[in-house]
């Protein structure tokens, strides 16, 4: 039995629902002031965050479905 992944924080990609180590994801936060979904490069920005994995297909879908994620930010 492997315990290697025990302490690795894992988040779910909002596009493909795959569980990925935090380091393999991009974090996006909703900025109420500007009403935009911003890439959180530092992963420590305050506010609601969603994660998207680094697959090109997911990144593309994330950006083309921004309206949907906007909704998700408010409902989370
Ligand atoms: Zn994904």
PDB file of the backbone (N, CA, C, O) and the ligand in Angstrom, with CONECT records:
HET     ZN  A 101       1
ATOM      1  N   UNK A   1       0.836  -1.214   0.000  1.00  0.00           N
ATOM      2  CA  UNK A   1       0.000   0.000   0.000  1.00  0.00           C
ATOM      3  C   UNK A   1       0.865   1.255   0.000  1.00  0.00           C
ATOM      4  O   UNK A   1       1.818   1.368   0.770  1.00  0.00           O
ATOM      5  N   UNK A   2       0.527   2.165  -0.848  1.00  0.00           N
ATOM      6  CA  UNK A   2       1.295   3.406  -0.950  1.00  0.00           C
ATOM      7  C   UNK A   2       0.629   4.527  -0.161  1.00  0.00           C
ATOM      8  O   UNK A   2      -0.587   4.711  -0.208  1.00  0.00           O
ATOM      9  N   UNK A   3       1.448   5.256   0.554  1.00  0.00           N
ATOM     10  CA  UNK A   3       0.936   6.418   1.274  1.00  0.00           C
ATOM     11  C   UNK A   3       1.519   7.711   0.687  1.00  0.00           C
ATOM     12  O   UNK A   3       1.467   8.775   1.305  1.00  0.00           O
ATOM     13  N   UNK A   4       2.059   7.589  -0.492  1.00  0.00           N
ATOM     14  CA  UNK A   4       2.769   8.703  -1.120  1.00  0.00           C
ATOM     15  C   UNK A   4       1.893   9.936  -1.307  1.00  0.00           C
ATOM     16  O   UNK A   4       2.371  11.063  -1.186  1.00  0.00           O
ATOM     17  N   UNK A   5       0.616   9.725  -1.602  1.00  0.00           N
ATOM     18  CA  UNK A   5      -0.244  10.866  -1.912  1.00  0.00           C
ATOM     19  C   UNK A   5      -0.950  11.429  -0.680  1.00  0.00           C
ATOM     20  O   UNK A   5      -1.777  12.334  -0.791  1.00  0.00           O
ATOM     21  N   UNK A   6      -0.624  10.895   0.475  1.00  0.00           N
ATOM     22  CA  UNK A   6      -1.326  11.264   1.695  1.00  0.00           C
ATOM     23  C   UNK A   6      -1.384  12.762   1.971  1.00  0.00           C
ATOM     24  O   UNK A   6      -2.427  13.299   2.343  1.00  0.00           O
ATOM     25  N   UNK A   7      -0.242  13.426   1.782  1.00  0.00           N
ATOM     26  CA  UNK A   7      -0.192  14.837   2.142  1.00  0.00           C
ATOM     27  C   UNK A   7      -0.252  15.796   0.963  1.00  0.00           C
ATOM     28  O   UNK A   7      -0.011  16.994   1.108  1.00  0.00           O
ATOM     29  N   UNK A   8      -0.573  15.261  -0.193  1.00  0.00           N
ATOM     30  CA  UNK A   8      -0.658  16.128  -1.369  1.00  0.00           C
ATOM     31  C   UNK A   8      -2.070  16.697  -1.474  1.00  0.00           C
ATOM     32  O   UNK A   8      -3.037  15.946  -1.603  1.00  0.00           O
ATOM     33  N   UNK A   9      -2.188  18.024  -1.418  1.00  0.00           N
ATOM     34  CA  UNK A   9      -3.525  18.600  -1.553  1.00  0.00           C
ATOM     35  C   UNK A   9      -4.065  18.387  -2.963  1.00  0.00           C
ATOM     36  O   UNK A   9      -3.381  18.648  -3.952  1.00  0.00           O
ATOM     37  N   UNK A  10      -5.274  17.920  -3.032  1.00  0.00           N
ATOM     38  CA  UNK A  10      -5.884  17.604  -4.323  1.00  0.00           C
ATOM     39  C   UNK A  10      -7.125  18.457  -4.515  1.00  0.00           C
ATOM     40  O   UNK A  10      -7.911  18.654  -3.588  1.00  0.00           O
ATOM     41  N   UNK A  11      -7.287  18.956  -5.724  1.00  0.00           N
ATOM     42  CA  UNK A  11      -8.474  19.738  -6.049  1.00  0.00           C
ATOM     43  C   UNK A  11      -9.118  19.152  -7.293  1.00  0.00           C
ATOM     44  O   UNK A  11      -8.484  18.416  -8.049  1.00  0.00           O
ATOM     45  N   UNK A  12     -10.380  19.485  -7.496  1.00  0.00           N
ATOM     46  CA  UNK A  12     -11.100  18.953  -8.646  1.00  0.00           C
ATOM     47  C   UNK A  12     -11.166  19.982  -9.765  1.00  0.00           C
ATOM     48  O   UNK A  12     -11.542  21.134  -9.544  1.00  0.00           O
ATOM     49  N   UNK A  13     -10.800  19.559 -10.961  1.00  0.00           N
ATOM     50  CA  UNK A  13     -10.923  20.425 -12.139  1.00  0.00           C
ATOM     51  C   UNK A  13     -12.406  20.645 -12.420  1.00  0.00           C
ATOM     52  O   UNK A  13     -13.168  19.682 -12.502  1.00  0.00           O
ATOM     53  N   UNK A  14     -12.823  21.906 -12.568  1.00  0.00           N
ATOM     54  CA  UNK A  14     -14.246  22.174 -12.751  1.00  0.00           C
ATOM     55  C   UNK A  14     -14.743  21.741 -14.126  1.00  0.00           C
ATOM     56  O   UNK A  14     -15.948  21.611 -14.344  1.00  0.00           O
ATOM     57  N   UNK A  15     -13.819  21.522 -15.042  1.00  0.00           N
ATOM     58  CA  UNK A  15     -14.231  21.145 -16.398  1.00  0.00           C
ATOM     59  C   UNK A  15     -14.378  19.633 -16.532  1.00  0.00           C
ATOM     60  O   UNK A  15     -15.437  19.142 -16.924  1.00  0.00           O
ATOM     61  N   UNK A  16     -13.320  18.894 -16.206  1.00  0.00           N
ATOM     62  CA  UNK A  16     -13.367  17.442 -16.411  1.00  0.00           C
ATOM     63  C   UNK A  16     -13.632  16.669 -15.119  1.00  0.00           C
ATOM     64  O   UNK A  16     -13.782  15.448 -15.147  1.00  0.00           O
ATOM     65  N   UNK A  17     -13.692  17.380 -13.980  1.00  0.00           N
ATOM     66  CA  UNK A  17     -13.983  16.788 -12.670  1.00  0.00           C
ATOM     67  C   UNK A  17     -12.901  15.821 -12.206  1.00  0.00           C
ATOM     68  O   UNK A  17     -13.116  15.019 -11.297  1.00  0.00           O
ATOM     69  N   UNK A  18     -11.745  15.908 -12.836  1.00  0.00           N
ATOM     70  CA  UNK A  18     -10.642  15.036 -12.466  1.00  0.00           C
ATOM     71  C   UNK A  18      -9.988  15.586 -11.205  1.00  0.00           C
ATOM     72  O   UNK A  18      -9.867  16.799 -11.036  1.00  0.00           O
ATOM     73  N   UNK A  19      -9.562  14.674 -10.312  1.00  0.00           N
ATOM     74  CA  UNK A  19      -8.867  15.105  -9.109  1.00  0.00           C
ATOM     75  C   UNK A  19      -7.384  15.185  -9.415  1.00  0.00           C
ATOM     76  O   UNK A  19      -6.753  14.206  -9.815  1.00  0.00           O
ATOM     77  N   UNK A  20      -6.847  16.374  -9.217  1.00  0.00           N
ATOM     78  CA  UNK A  20      -5.452  16.632  -9.584  1.00  0.00           C
ATOM     79  C   UNK A  20      -4.754  17.305  -8.409  1.00  0.00           C
ATOM     80  O   UNK A  20      -5.366  18.078  -7.673  1.00  0.00           O
ATOM     81  N   UNK A  21      -3.470  17.007  -8.240  1.00  0.00           N
ATOM     82  CA  UNK A  21      -2.684  17.695  -7.210  1.00  0.00           C
ATOM     83  C   UNK A  21      -2.730  19.196  -7.473  1.00  0.00           C
ATOM     84  O   UNK A  21      -2.704  19.641  -8.620  1.00  0.00           O
ATOM     85  N   UNK A  22      -2.797  19.958  -6.402  1.00  0.00           N
ATOM     86  CA  UNK A  22      -2.964  21.401  -6.511  1.00  0.00           C
ATOM     87  C   UNK A  22      -1.946  22.055  -7.445  1.00  0.00           C
ATOM     88  O   UNK A  22      -2.249  23.024  -8.140  1.00  0.00           O
ATOM     89  N   UNK A  23      -0.737  21.503  -7.444  1.00  0.00           N
ATOM     90  CA  UNK A  23       0.321  22.077  -8.278  1.00  0.00           C
ATOM     91  C   UNK A  23       0.068  21.859  -9.769  1.00  0.00           C
ATOM     92  O   UNK A  23       0.687  22.514 -10.608  1.00  0.00           O
ATOM     93  N   UNK A  24      -0.842  20.936 -10.098  1.00  0.00           N
ATOM     94  CA  UNK A  24      -1.147  20.658 -11.492  1.00  0.00           C
ATOM     95  C   UNK A  24      -2.400  21.359 -11.972  1.00  0.00           C
ATOM     96  O   UNK A  24      -2.984  20.991 -12.991  1.00  0.00           O
ATOM     97  N   UNK A  25      -2.812  22.387 -11.218  1.00  0.00           N
ATOM     98  CA  UNK A  25      -4.035  23.104 -11.553  1.00  0.00           C
ATOM     99  C   UNK A  25      -3.790  24.607 -11.585  1.00  0.00           C
ATOM    100  O   UNK A  25      -2.853  25.111 -10.965  1.00  0.00           O
ATOM    101  N   UNK A  26      -4.634  25.307 -12.308  1.00  0.00           N
ATOM    102  CA  UNK A  26      -4.648  26.754 -12.240  1.00  0.00           C
ATOM    103  C   UNK A  26      -5.841  27.157 -11.398  1.00  0.00           C
ATOM    104  O   UNK A  26      -6.928  26.596 -11.530  1.00  0.00           O
ATOM    105  N   UNK A  27      -5.630  28.123 -10.541  1.00  0.00           N
ATOM    106  CA  UNK A  27      -6.733  28.580  -9.700  1.00  0.00           C
ATOM    107  C   UNK A  27      -7.292  29.879 -10.278  1.00  0.00           C
ATOM    108  O   UNK A  27      -6.541  30.766 -10.683  1.00  0.00           O
ATOM    109  N   UNK A  28      -8.598  29.974 -10.310  1.00  0.00           N
ATOM    110  CA  UNK A  28      -9.258  31.180 -10.781  1.00  0.00           C
ATOM    111  C   UNK A  28     -10.165  31.711  -9.695  1.00  0.00           C
ATOM    112  O   UNK A  28     -10.852  30.947  -9.017  1.00  0.00           O
ATOM    113  N   UNK A  29     -10.169  33.010  -9.531  1.00  0.00           N
ATOM    114  CA  UNK A  29     -11.038  33.608  -8.530  1.00  0.00           C
ATOM    115  C   UNK A  29     -11.960  34.619  -9.188  1.00  0.00           C
ATOM    116  O   UNK A  29     -11.627  35.232 -10.203  1.00  0.00           O
ATOM    117  N   UNK A  30     -13.107  34.771  -8.592  1.00  0.00           N
ATOM    118  CA  UNK A  30     -14.102  35.724  -9.057  1.00  0.00           C
ATOM    119  C   UNK A  30     -13.841  37.066  -8.383  1.00  0.00           C
ATOM    120  O   UNK A  30     -13.782  37.162  -7.157  1.00  0.00           O
ATOM    121  N   UNK A  31     -13.686  38.093  -9.203  1.00  0.00           N
ATOM    122  CA  UNK A  31     -13.449  39.419  -8.657  1.00  0.00           C
ATOM    123  C   UNK A  31     -14.714  40.249  -8.784  1.00  0.00           C
ATOM    124  O   UNK A  31     -15.056  40.698  -9.878  1.00  0.00           O
ATOM    125  N   UNK A  32     -15.414  40.457  -7.670  1.00  0.00           N
ATOM    126  CA  UNK A  32     -16.703  41.141  -7.710  1.00  0.00           C
ATOM    127  C   UNK A  32     -16.602  42.583  -8.201  1.00  0.00           C
ATOM    128  O   UNK A  32     -17.522  43.095  -8.840  1.00  0.00           O
ATOM    129  N   UNK A  33     -15.484  43.231  -7.899  1.00  0.00           N
ATOM    130  CA  UNK A  33     -15.315  44.632  -8.302  1.00  0.00           C
ATOM    131  C   UNK A  33     -15.348  44.787  -9.807  1.00  0.00           C
ATOM    132  O   UNK A  33     -16.045  45.650 -10.341  1.00  0.00           O
ATOM    133  N   UNK A  34     -14.589  43.944 -10.484  1.00  0.00           N
ATOM    134  CA  UNK A  34     -14.468  44.068 -11.934  1.00  0.00           C
ATOM    135  C   UNK A  34     -15.356  43.072 -12.674  1.00  0.00           C
ATOM    136  O   UNK A  34     -15.479  43.120 -13.898  1.00  0.00           O
ATOM    137  N   UNK A  35     -15.976  42.165 -11.908  1.00  0.00           N
ATOM    138  CA  UNK A  35     -16.828  41.136 -12.489  1.00  0.00           C
ATOM    139  C   UNK A  35     -16.106  40.305 -13.542  1.00  0.00           C
ATOM    140  O   UNK A  35     -16.651  40.005 -14.604  1.00  0.00           O
ATOM    141  N   UNK A  36     -14.897  39.949 -13.232  1.00  0.00           N
ATOM    142  CA  UNK A  36     -14.156  39.081 -14.136  1.00  0.00           C
ATOM    143  C   UNK A  36     -13.627  37.876 -13.365  1.00  0.00           C
ATOM    144  O   UNK A  36     -13.455  37.906 -12.147  1.00  0.00           O
ATOM    145  N   UNK A  37     -13.383  36.831 -14.117  1.00  0.00           N
ATOM    146  CA  UNK A  37     -12.743  35.652 -13.554  1.00  0.00           C
ATOM    147  C   UNK A  37     -11.245  35.820 -13.779  1.00  0.00           C
ATOM    148  O   UNK A  37     -10.774  35.886 -14.915  1.00  0.00           O
ATOM    149  N   UNK A  38     -10.508  35.886 -12.675  1.00  0.00           N
ATOM    150  CA  UNK A  38      -9.086  36.177 -12.790  1.00  0.00           C
ATOM    151  C   UNK A  38      -8.243  34.954 -12.461  1.00  0.00           C
ATOM    152  O   UNK A  38      -8.572  34.171 -11.570  1.00  0.00           O
ATOM    153  N   UNK A  39      -7.160  34.812 -13.194  1.00  0.00           N
ATOM    154  CA  UNK A  39      -6.210  33.740 -12.899  1.00  0.00           C
ATOM    155  C   UNK A  39      -5.433  34.112 -11.643  1.00  0.00           C
ATOM    156  O   UNK A  39      -4.841  35.188 -11.552  1.00  0.00           O
ATOM    157  N   UNK A  40      -5.448  33.208 -10.690  1.00  0.00           N
ATOM    158  CA  UNK A  40      -4.740  33.433  -9.432  1.00  0.00           C
ATOM    159  C   UNK A  40      -3.392  32.728  -9.503  1.00  0.00           C
ATOM    160  O   UNK A  40      -3.268  31.556  -9.147  1.00  0.00           O
ATOM    161  N   UNK A  41      -2.392  33.456  -9.966  1.00  0.00           N
ATOM    162  CA  UNK A  41      -1.072  32.850 -10.170  1.00  0.00           C
ATOM    163  C   UNK A  41      -0.430  32.413  -8.864  1.00  0.00           C
ATOM    164  O   UNK A  41       0.333  31.447  -8.836  1.00  0.00           O
ATOM    165  N   UNK A  42      -0.733  33.112  -7.794  1.00  0.00           N
ATOM    166  CA  UNK A  42      -0.096  32.807  -6.510  1.00  0.00           C
ATOM    167  C   UNK A  42      -0.852  31.751  -5.725  1.00  0.00           C
ATOM    168  O   UNK A  42      -0.336  31.215  -4.743  1.00  0.00           O
ATOM    169  N   UNK A  43      -2.094  31.443  -6.158  1.00  0.00           N
ATOM    170  CA  UNK A  43      -2.978  30.484  -5.480  1.00  0.00           C
ATOM    171  C   UNK A  43      -3.330  30.911  -4.062  1.00  0.00           C
ATOM    172  O   UNK A  43      -3.736  30.076  -3.254  1.00  0.00           O
ATOM    173  N   UNK A  44      -3.184  32.190  -3.744  1.00  0.00           N
ATOM    174  CA  UNK A  44      -3.530  32.637  -2.397  1.00  0.00           C
ATOM    175  C   UNK A  44      -4.476  33.835  -2.406  1.00  0.00           C
ATOM    176  O   UNK A  44      -4.730  34.433  -1.360  1.00  0.00           O
ATOM    177  N   UNK A  45      -4.994  34.186  -3.573  1.00  0.00           N
ATOM    178  CA  UNK A  45      -5.915  35.310  -3.632  1.00  0.00           C
ATOM    179  C   UNK A  45      -7.177  35.004  -2.828  1.00  0.00           C
ATOM    180  O   UNK A  45      -7.664  33.873  -2.832  1.00  0.00           O
ATOM    181  N   UNK A  46      -7.703  36.019  -2.139  1.00  0.00           N
ATOM    182  CA  UNK A  46      -8.915  35.783  -1.351  1.00  0.00           C
ATOM    183  C   UNK A  46     -10.139  35.595  -2.247  1.00  0.00           C
ATOM    184  O   UNK A  46     -10.138  35.977  -3.417  1.00  0.00           O
ATOM    185  N   UNK A  47     -11.157  35.011  -1.682  1.00  0.00           N
ATOM    186  CA  UNK A  47     -12.395  34.844  -2.428  1.00  0.00           C
ATOM    187  C   UNK A  47     -12.589  33.426  -2.912  1.00  0.00           C
ATOM    188  O   UNK A  47     -11.750  32.545  -2.724  1.00  0.00           O
ATOM    189  N   UNK A  48     -13.736  33.246  -3.545  1.00  0.00           N
ATOM    190  CA  UNK A  48     -14.084  31.934  -4.061  1.00  0.00           C
ATOM    191  C   UNK A  48     -13.134  31.547  -5.170  1.00  0.00           C
ATOM    192  O   UNK A  48     -12.855  32.350  -6.060  1.00  0.00           O
ATOM    193  N   UNK A  49     -12.642  30.347  -5.128  1.00  0.00           N
ATOM    194  CA  UNK A  49     -11.759  29.893  -6.185  1.00  0.00           C
ATOM    195  C   UNK A  49     -12.269  28.634  -6.837  1.00  0.00           C
ATOM    196  O   UNK A  49     -12.891  27.792  -6.190  1.00  0.00           O
ATOM    197  N   UNK A  50     -12.004  28.509  -8.111  1.00  0.00           N
ATOM    198  CA  UNK A  50     -12.246  27.236  -8.785  1.00  0.00           C
ATOM    199  C   UNK A  50     -10.954  26.839  -9.473  1.00  0.00           C
ATOM    200  O   UNK A  50     -10.096  27.676  -9.753  1.00  0.00           O
ATOM    201  N   UNK A  51     -10.834  25.567  -9.734  1.00  0.00           N
ATOM    202  CA  UNK A  51      -9.598  25.061 -10.297  1.00  0.00           C
ATOM    203  C   UNK A  51      -9.840  24.438 -11.660  1.00  0.00           C
ATOM    204  O   UNK A  51     -10.858  23.793 -11.911  1.00  0.00           O
ATOM    205  N   UNK A  52      -8.853  24.660 -12.538  1.00  0.00           N
ATOM    206  CA  UNK A  52      -8.890  24.057 -13.862  1.00  0.00           C
ATOM    207  C   UNK A  52      -7.544  23.391 -14.083  1.00  0.00           C
ATOM    208  O   UNK A  52      -6.501  23.989 -13.820  1.00  0.00           O
ATOM    209  N   UNK A  53      -7.561  22.160 -14.564  1.00  0.00           N
ATOM    210  CA  UNK A  53      -6.298  21.463 -14.772  1.00  0.00           C
ATOM    211  C   UNK A  53      -5.583  22.026 -15.993  1.00  0.00           C
ATOM    212  O   UNK A  53      -6.109  22.908 -16.672  1.00  0.00           O
ATOM    213  N   UNK A  54      -4.397  21.525 -16.270  1.00  0.00           N
ATOM    214  CA  UNK A  54      -3.559  22.130 -17.300  1.00  0.00           C
ATOM    215  C   UNK A  54      -3.758  21.525 -18.687  1.00  0.00           C
ATOM    216  O   UNK A  54      -3.012  21.837 -19.616  1.00  0.00           O
ATOM    217  N   UNK A  55      -4.762  20.659 -18.828  1.00  0.00           N
ATOM    218  CA  UNK A  55      -5.073  20.107 -20.142  1.00  0.00           C
ATOM    219  C   UNK A  55      -5.553  21.241 -21.052  1.00  0.00           C
ATOM    220  O   UNK A  55      -6.376  22.063 -20.649  1.00  0.00           O
ATOM    221  N   UNK A  56      -5.039  21.276 -22.265  1.00  0.00           N
ATOM    222  CA  UNK A  56      -5.445  22.327 -23.194  1.00  0.00           C
ATOM    223  C   UNK A  56      -6.953  22.347 -23.406  1.00  0.00           C
ATOM    224  O   UNK A  56      -7.574  23.408 -23.456  1.00  0.00           O
ATOM    225  N   UNK A  57      -7.531  21.152 -23.529  1.00  0.00           N
ATOM    226  CA  UNK A  57      -8.970  21.061 -23.761  1.00  0.00           C
ATOM    227  C   UNK A  57      -9.748  21.690 -22.609  1.00  0.00           C
ATOM    228  O   UNK A  57     -10.751  22.370 -22.827  1.00  0.00           O
ATOM    229  N   UNK A  58      -9.281  21.459 -21.385  1.00  0.00           N
ATOM    230  CA  UNK A  58      -9.959  22.010 -20.220  1.00  0.00           C
ATOM    231  C   UNK A  58      -9.802  23.525 -20.162  1.00  0.00           C
ATOM    232  O   UNK A  58     -10.762  24.244 -19.886  1.00  0.00           O
ATOM    233  N   UNK A  59      -8.603  24.002 -20.419  1.00  0.00           N
ATOM    234  CA  UNK A  59      -8.362  25.445 -20.386  1.00  0.00           C
ATOM    235  C   UNK A  59      -9.237  26.144 -21.417  1.00  0.00           C
ATOM    236  O   UNK A  59      -9.821  27.193 -21.147  1.00  0.00           O
ATOM    237  N   UNK A  60      -9.319  25.551 -22.594  1.00  0.00           N
ATOM    238  CA  UNK A  60     -10.148  26.140 -23.644  1.00  0.00           C
ATOM    239  C   UNK A  60     -11.613  26.171 -23.230  1.00  0.00           C
ATOM    240  O   UNK A  60     -12.300  27.183 -23.372  1.00  0.00           O
ATOM    241  N   UNK A  61     -12.069  25.044 -22.719  1.00  0.00           N
ATOM    242  CA  UNK A  61     -13.477  24.976 -22.299  1.00  0.00           C
ATOM    243  C   UNK A  61     -13.743  25.935 -21.152  1.00  0.00           C
ATOM    244  O   UNK A  61     -14.801  26.559 -21.079  1.00  0.00           O
ATOM    245  N   UNK A  62     -12.780  26.042 -20.271  1.00  0.00           N
ATOM    246  CA  UNK A  62     -12.954  26.951 -19.134  1.00  0.00           C
ATOM    247  C   UNK A  62     -13.214  28.359 -19.638  1.00  0.00           C
ATOM    248  O   UNK A  62     -14.126  29.037 -19.165  1.00  0.00           O
ATOM    249  N   UNK A  63     -12.410  28.795 -20.600  1.00  0.00           N
ATOM    250  CA  UNK A  63     -12.543  30.169 -21.066  1.00  0.00           C
ATOM    251  C   UNK A  63     -13.758  30.379 -21.957  1.00  0.00           C
ATOM    252  O   UNK A  63     -14.341  31.463 -21.976  1.00  0.00           O
ATOM    253  N   UNK A  64     -14.140  29.338 -22.697  1.00  0.00           N
ATOM    254  CA  UNK A  64     -15.311  29.509 -23.554  1.00  0.00           C
ATOM    255  C   UNK A  64     -16.606  29.399 -22.757  1.00  0.00           C
ATOM    256  O   UNK A  64     -17.673  29.776 -23.241  1.00  0.00           O
ATOM    257  N   UNK A  65     -16.508  28.881 -21.531  1.00  0.00           N
ATOM    258  CA  UNK A  65     -17.719  28.732 -20.721  1.00  0.00           C
ATOM    259  C   UNK A  65     -17.680  29.617 -19.484  1.00  0.00           C
ATOM    260  O   UNK A  65     -18.223  29.276 -18.434  1.00  0.00           O
ATOM    261  N   UNK A  66     -17.028  30.750 -19.636  1.00  0.00           N
ATOM    262  CA  UNK A  66     -16.852  31.654 -18.501  1.00  0.00           C
ATOM    263  C   UNK A  66     -18.158  32.003 -17.795  1.00  0.00           C
ATOM    264  O   UNK A  66     -18.214  32.097 -16.569  1.00  0.00           O
ATOM    265  N   UNK A  67     -19.192  32.191 -18.582  1.00  0.00           N
ATOM    266  CA  UNK A  67     -20.477  32.555 -17.989  1.00  0.00           C
ATOM    267  C   UNK A  67     -20.945  31.502 -16.998  1.00  0.00           C
ATOM    268  O   UNK A  67     -21.506  31.801 -15.944  1.00  0.00           O
ATOM    269  N   UNK A  68     -20.691  30.259 -17.384  1.00  0.00           N
ATOM    270  CA  UNK A  68     -21.091  29.153 -16.526  1.00  0.00           C
ATOM    271  C   UNK A  68     -20.308  29.189 -15.211  1.00  0.00           C
ATOM    272  O   UNK A  68     -20.869  28.960 -14.140  1.00  0.00           O
ATOM    273  N   UNK A  69     -19.020  29.478 -15.302  1.00  0.00           N
ATOM    274  CA  UNK A  69     -18.217  29.505 -14.074  1.00  0.00           C
ATOM    275  C   UNK A  69     -18.592  30.702 -13.215  1.00  0.00           C
ATOM    276  O   UNK A  69     -18.548  30.639 -11.987  1.00  0.00           O
ATOM    277  N   UNK A  70     -18.961  31.791 -13.874  1.00  0.00           N
ATOM    278  CA  UNK A  70     -19.422  32.954 -13.110  1.00  0.00           C
ATOM    279  C   UNK A  70     -20.563  32.555 -12.200  1.00  0.00           C
ATOM    280  O   UNK A  70     -20.617  32.943 -11.033  1.00  0.00           O
ATOM    281  N   UNK A  71     -21.469  31.777 -12.753  1.00  0.00           N
ATOM    282  CA  UNK A  71     -22.600  31.277 -12.002  1.00  0.00           C
ATOM    283  C   UNK A  71     -22.126  30.378 -10.856  1.00  0.00           C
ATOM    284  O   UNK A  71     -22.609  30.477  -9.728  1.00  0.00           O
ATOM    285  N   UNK A  72     -21.194  29.520 -11.165  1.00  0.00           N
ATOM    286  CA  UNK A  72     -20.667  28.583 -10.172  1.00  0.00           C
ATOM    287  C   UNK A  72     -20.025  29.326  -9.001  1.00  0.00           C
ATOM    288  O   UNK A  72     -20.172  28.926  -7.847  1.00  0.00           O
ATOM    289  N   UNK A  73     -19.318  30.399  -9.307  1.00  0.00           N
ATOM    290  CA  UNK A  73     -18.678  31.169  -8.246  1.00  0.00           C
ATOM    291  C   UNK A  73     -19.718  31.689  -7.261  1.00  0.00           C
ATOM    292  O   UNK A  73     -19.502  31.701  -6.050  1.00  0.00           O
ATOM    293  N   UNK A  74     -20.833  32.111  -7.801  1.00  0.00           N
ATOM    294  CA  UNK A  74     -21.855  32.683  -6.916  1.00  0.00           C
ATOM    295  C   UNK A  74     -22.618  31.623  -6.144  1.00  0.00           C
ATOM    296  O   UNK A  74     -23.114  31.888  -5.049  1.00  0.00           O
ATOM    297  N   UNK A  75     -22.716  30.443  -6.694  1.00  0.00           N
ATOM    298  CA  UNK A  75     -23.492  29.393  -6.059  1.00  0.00           C
ATOM    299  C   UNK A  75     -22.688  28.558  -5.073  1.00  0.00           C
ATOM    300  O   UNK A  75     -23.250  27.933  -4.174  1.00  0.00           O
ATOM    301  N   UNK A  76     -21.389  28.553  -5.245  1.00  0.00           N
ATOM    302  CA  UNK A  76     -20.557  27.705  -4.408  1.00  0.00           C
ATOM    303  C   UNK A  76     -20.696  28.035  -2.924  1.00  0.00           C
ATOM    304  O   UNK A  76     -20.052  27.401  -2.088  1.00  0.00           O
TER     305      UNK A  76
HETATM  306 ZN    ZN A 101      -9.602  19.253 -16.478  1.00  0.00          ZN
END
